[in-house]
Amino acid sequence: MNNLNQIPTSRIEAFSDGVIAIIITVMVFDLKLQEIPTDKTVWGELLKLAPKFISYAISFLVLSIMWVNHHQLFHQIKHTDGKLLWYSIHLLFWMSIIPFGTNFIGANPLLWQASLFYGIIFFMCSLSFTLLRSYVINKKLLHDTIHQLAHTKIQRKNRIAMAAYVLAATLSMVSVYISFVLFIIVPAMYFMPEKIIHFNNNEP
């Protein structure tokens, strides 16, 4: 492989870190009171902010989990190529739309269309991460000492997450509360990253 086509994984990680930091910063800008509160209205105004805070917290958790897994994955990659770079950028594209979905559902928590778009955005994030990891595995870009078992388990978990997001988006037309439960359950599945197994150096 031509080394000129390889970008250090540290460069991709640094770029991703910067984009994700900006995404989180943009999201938090929406956490603002609608009116200037007084002693009598401050608690009421804060209560109005609760749906936006909850949607922000869920999105922040999802973004954090994606960042942790992205960071972990790229530390296991021995080299990159042009396609891997674009798979990563594809993931960042969908992650960059999360602030839109977060603001939409936070401002309209009972609007089923808001839950629909929120679910679609998270589905696309999960799908793009699955495509990224699949490319790494299929092209054998992992270090030779790393066992693929953990990545196989993660891929199964990714499929469950994608199905849950599709279900959340679809069931939003029936009940947004069911969608909310699924939006919380999915990140809980990823709260702890999979343990990476290394081959014994003495193994053939």
N, C-alpha and C positions, 0 to 999 in steps of 0.2 A: 504494500500500500504506500502511496506517495505521502510522505510526511507533511508536505505542503498543504494537504487537504485536511490535516488533523488540527483541531483546536484543543488546547489543554482543557481538561475537565474543570480546572479551577476558573477559567474564563467564563465557561457556561454557568457555573455555580454563582459566580460573582454577579453576572448579568441577571440571573434568576432572582438572587437575593434582593437586588435593587428594584426589580419590577414588583416583587411581592411586597416589599416595604412600601412602595408607592400605592399599591392597591389597598393595603390596610389603612394608610394615611387618608386616602380618598374616602374610604368607607366611614371613618370616624368623623369626618366633616359633617355628615348628615345627622350626627347626634347633637342637635341643638334645640333649645326650647322655642316653641312657636311664639310665645309672648314673654315679655319681661315680667317675671313673677313678683308678687308682693308677699308680705308675711302671711296673708290669708290664702293666696292662690298657689304658693310655691309647691306644695305637695300634689295639688291637682295637676299642675303643669308637668311635674316629674312623672306622674302616673300616665299622662298622655304619651310620654316618651318611651314607656315600657315596651310596646311592640317593636319600635325601632332598635331599642337596646337588645332585645331578645334576638332579633334577626341579625344584628351586628355580632352578637356573641356566637351564634351558630356559624356564621360565615367566617369569623375570625378563627374558630376552632378548625373548620374545614381547611382554611388556608394554611394554618399552622401544621396540620397533619400532612398536607401535600408538600409543604416545604421540608418537613422532617424526612419524608419518604424520598423526595427528590434529592435531598442532600445525601441520604444514605445510599441511594442507587448510584449516584455519580462518584461516590468514593469507592465503589466496587468495580468501576469501569476501567479497563486497562488502556483503552484509547478511544477516540471519537472519530466520527466521519461526518460528511456533509449532511447526510440524511438524518443522523441522530440529532444534529443541531436543529434541523427544521421540525423534528418531532417535539423537541423541547420548546421551541417557539410556538408551535401549535398548542401545546398545553398552556403556555403563558397567555396566549390569546384568549382562551376560554376563561382562565382565571381572572383576566382583566375585566371581564364582563360581570363578575360577581358583585361589585359595588352597585351596578344598575339593578340587579335582581334583589339585592339586600335593601336598597332604598325603596324599590317598588313594593315589596311585601311588607316592609316596615311601616310604610305610609298607608297601606291598604291591606291589613292582615286578614280581613274577612272576604276579600275579593278573590274568587277562585282563579281568575286569570293570573293574579300575582303569584300564587302558589304554583300554577302551571309553568310560568316562565322560570321561577326559582328552581323547580325540579329539572327543567330542560337544561338550564345552565350547569347545574351540578352533574347531570348525566353526561354532558359533553366534556366536562372536566375529568370525570372518571374514565370516559371512553378514551380521551386523548392520553391520559396517564397509562392506561392499559396498552394502547398502541405503542407508546414509548418503551414500556418495559418489555413488551413482546419483541420489539425490534432488537433490543439489547440482547435478549435471550437467543433469538433466532440467528443473529449475526455473531454469536459467541463473543461478545465484547466484554464480558465479565473476566476478572482475573482468574487464572487457571486454578487457583487454590480455593475458589468460592463455590460451594455447592449450590445448585439451582433449586433445591427443594423448597427453601424459603420463598423464592420467587414464584414457584408453582403454586404455593399456598396463597400468596398475595394475589395472584391472578384469579384464583377461585373466589377470593374475597371481593375482588374488583367486579366480577360478574354479578355477584350478589348485590353489591352496591348499585350497579347500573340498573338492575332489575327493580330495586327498591325505589330509585329515583324515577323510573318510568311509572311505577305504581303510584308514587306520590303525586306525580304530575297528572296522571289519569284520574285518580280518586279525588283530586281537588274539586272536580265538578260535582262530586257527591258530598264531600265534607272536607273543609280545609283543615279541620282538627286532625283528621287521619294523616293528612300530608305533613302537618307539623310534627307528629309523632315519628314518622319515617325520616324526616329531616334530622331529627335528634338521634335516632337509632344508628343511622349510617356512620356518622363520625365516631360514635362510641365503639364501633367495630374496629376502628383504626387507632384507637387511643394509644396503644402500645405497638411499636413496629415489630415485625417478625424478627426472631433471632436468626442471624446469619451463621450458617454452618460452614466451617472451613475444612478442607481436606487435610489429613495428616501429611506433613512433609515427607514422611517415610513411605506413603502409599505410592504405588506405581502410577 
